[in-house]
């Protein structure tokens, strides 16, 4: 019995040692390894160097400053002040802010408004020929009255639908204003 127990114990130890050697993970190498890249079929082909050279723009702040807007009623679109353009390409959203100073004391209350109208041939023709403001974005300081030296608008947020907008402004008060339009473009 003694001999049989020794043989059984020895065999059990050898099997356990063999199992441990087989199940243990291989040692990791700190050396440079060869890596093979396999491209997918033509629609998913990857070629050349892939790099990101600049950060991806998440937002951009633009300003049109010191725009002089004399008294011009809203209905007289041919007299509105052309304040410039805003490039929105690449951004899906815009937040508008209008701020300014009134030159003198207002005796006739009114609104100071900026409208962003898409630079698109048919839309521009509708505005120039008929005074229609299709697809426009509006920001305004409303009901400006006497005693106010400065004004500011709410800050509406819009979804951008065109790559470029022309800014038109009117002033429904009886005094000239100096306005500043701020546009914050975001993703």
C-alpha positions in Angstrom: 0.0 0.0 0.0 2.8 2.3 0.7 4.2 2.0 -2.7 0.8 2.5 -4.3 0.2 5.7 -2.3 3.6 7.1 -3.3 3.0 6.4 -7.0 -0.5 7.9 -6.8 0.8 11.0 -5.0 3.7 11.4 -7.5 1.4 11.1 -10.5 -1.0 13.6 -9.0 1.8 16.1 -8.4 3.1 15.6 -12.0 -0.4 16.1 -13.5 -0.9 19.3 -11.4 2.5 20.7 -12.4 1.9 20.0 -16.1 -1.6 21.6 -15.9 0.0 24.7 -14.2 2.6 25.1 -17.0 0.0 24.7 -19.7 -2.6 27.1 -18.2 -0.1 29.9 -17.3 -0.1 33.0 -19.7 3.0 33.6 -21.8 5.5 36.3 -20.6 4.9 39.7 -22.2 7.6 41.3 -24.3 8.6 44.9 -23.9 10.2 44.8 -27.4 8.6 46.5 -30.5 6.2 44.1 -32.1 5.3 43.7 -35.8 1.7 44.8 -36.5 -0.1 44.0 -39.6 -3.0 46.2 -40.8 -5.5 44.8 -43.2 -7.7 47.2 -45.2 -11.4 46.5 -45.8 -12.9 46.4 -49.3 -12.8 49.6 -51.4 -15.7 51.4 -49.7 -13.8 51.3 -46.4 -10.3 51.6 -47.7 -7.8 53.4 -45.5 -4.7 54.9 -47.1 -2.1 57.4 -46.3 -1.3 59.1 -43.1 -4.0 59.8 -40.6 -3.6 62.8 -38.3 -5.5 65.6 -36.7 -3.5 68.7 -37.2 -5.8 71.2 -35.4 -8.5 71.0 -32.9 -12.0 70.7 -34.1 -13.9 73.9 -33.7 -16.7 73.6 -31.2 -17.8 77.2 -31.2 -16.9 80.6 -32.6 -17.8 84.1 -31.4 -18.3 86.9 -34.0 -19.1 90.5 -33.6 -20.3 93.3 -35.9 -19.5 96.5 -33.9 -20.2 100.2 -34.1 -23.1 100.0 -36.6 -24.7 103.4 -36.9 -28.5 103.0 -37.4 -30.5 106.1 -38.0 -34.2 106.2 -37.5 -35.7 103.8 -40.1 -39.2 102.3 -39.8 -39.6 98.5 -40.1 -41.9 98.9 -43.2 -39.2 100.8 -45.2 -37.0 97.8 -46.0 -35.2 99.7 -48.8 -33.7 102.1 -46.2 -32.5 99.4 -43.7 -28.8 99.5 -42.8 -26.7 96.7 -44.3 -24.5 95.8 -41.4 -22.4 93.1 -43.1 -22.4 89.3 -43.3 -22.0 86.4 -40.9 -20.4 83.1 -42.1 -22.2 80.2 -40.3 -20.9 77.3 -42.4 -20.0 74.3 -40.2 -22.1 75.3 -37.2 -25.7 74.1 -36.6 -26.7 76.7 -34.0 -26.3 80.4 -33.4 -27.1 82.6 -30.4 -27.6 86.3 -31.2 -27.2 89.3 -28.9 -27.8 93.0 -29.7 -26.5 95.8 -27.6 -26.0 99.5 -28.2 -26.2 103.2 -27.2 -28.9 105.7 -28.0 -27.6 109.1 -29.3 -29.9 111.5 -27.4 -33.2 111.1 -25.5 -35.9 109.1 -27.3 -39.2 110.9 -27.6 -40.8 108.3 -29.9 -40.6 104.8 -28.5 -39.6 102.0 -30.9 -37.5 98.9 -31.5 -34.0 98.4 -32.7 -33.8 95.2 -34.7 -31.2 93.1 -36.6 -32.4 90.5 -39.1 -30.1 87.9 -40.5 -31.4 87.0 -44.0 -29.8 84.1 -45.9 -27.5 84.9 -48.8 -29.4 82.8 -51.3 -30.4 84.2 -54.7 -34.2 83.7 -54.5 -34.3 84.8 -50.8 -32.3 87.9 -51.6 -34.6 88.8 -54.5 -37.7 88.4 -52.3 -36.2 90.9 -49.8 -34.8 93.4 -52.4 -37.9 93.4 -54.6 -40.8 92.9 -52.1 -39.3 93.5 -48.7 -40.0 89.9 -47.6 -37.7 88.4 -45.1 -37.8 84.7 -45.7 -36.0 82.3 -43.4 -34.7 85.2 -41.3 -33.3 85.2 -37.8 -34.3 88.2 -35.6 -32.8 89.8 -32.5 -34.1 93.1 -31.2 -34.3 95.5 -28.3 -37.9 96.3 -28.0 -39.9 99.3 -26.8 -37.0 101.7 -26.2 -38.2 104.9 -24.4 -36.9 108.2 -23.2 -34.3 108.2 -20.5 -32.5 105.1 -21.7 -28.9 105.6 -22.7 -28.1 101.9 -23.5 -30.2 99.0 -24.7 -29.8 95.2 -24.9 -31.8 92.4 -26.4 -32.8 88.9 -25.3 -30.5 86.2 -26.6 -32.5 84.0 -29.0 -31.0 80.7 -30.2 -31.6 79.6 -33.8 -30.9 76.5 -36.0 -28.6 77.5 -38.8 -29.9 76.5 -42.3 -27.6 78.5 -44.7 -23.8 79.0 -44.8 -24.0 82.8 -45.0 -26.4 85.5 -43.7 -26.5 89.2 -44.5 -27.4 91.4 -41.5 -30.0 94.1 -42.0 -30.9 96.6 -39.2 -33.7 99.1 -38.6 -34.4 101.5 -35.8 -38.0 102.4 -35.0 -37.1 105.2 -32.5 -36.6 108.8 -33.4 -32.9 108.9 -32.4 -29.8 107.4 -34.1 -28.2 104.4 -32.3 -24.8 102.8 -32.3 -25.3 99.0 -32.2 -23.2 96.0 -31.7 -24.3 92.5 -32.9 -22.8 89.5 -31.3 -23.2 86.0 -32.8 -22.1 82.9 -31.0 -21.9 79.9 -33.3 -22.0 76.5 -31.6 -22.3 72.7 -32.3 
